[in-house]
């Protein structure tokens, strides 16, 4: 685990030429359990078991990036030297505080070099995933929320073939907005009720998905009970609020 202090893009006004710069602290993790702990157990996972991404998650690949359900991973090939600016950008709604997953670099299509990781909207360089990765975890957290992560091939002449599996991401401060429409209302309450199982019940109820169950376990104790309901109530805003 290591921390880096990044600096956001300067915002300059035409009137006074004043510059405002915002600091952002990034922490990189190579241990999944440590990353999960940093997120207080509040995170979602995309396993790529099918070609339907979790709600609020999307990607744009300038190359051949695609989901491979047979291997349950996202596959891409990013050339390190190209006029096409090869890259993949992952986007998240709502904004997140953490991102990561299991990475396998190299393999068919080129020996590869590395992957460079950026927070795309700033832009801010986060770190490098080395070519030695063979299924290990690499991820990061930020003290400032962000909406997109950009991956590009590292320096060199080889193209970087890679597989990305069990992607995790976290809004950190869970709100109960289960349908991602920006509020916590009766639609979200209906989802909560389907997932309410009681204390020490760790089995996902019939009409609740595993992803929903994990998201509504606000205190990260493995169940969805009245303690989680009390937090959900505190976040209730009503529609369009």
Secondary structure, DSSP 8 states (H G I E B T S, - for coil): -EEEEEE---EE-TTT--EE--EEEEEEES-HHHHHHHTTT--EEE--SSS---TTEEEEESSS-EEETTTTEEEEEEESS-TT--EEEEEEEEEEEEEEEEEEE--TT----EEEEEETTTTEEEEEEETT-EEEEEEEEEEEEEEEEEEEE-SSSSEEEEEEEEEEEE-SS----TT-SSS--HHHHHHHHHH---TT--S--TTS-HHHHHHH-TT-SSS--HHHHHHHHHH---TT-
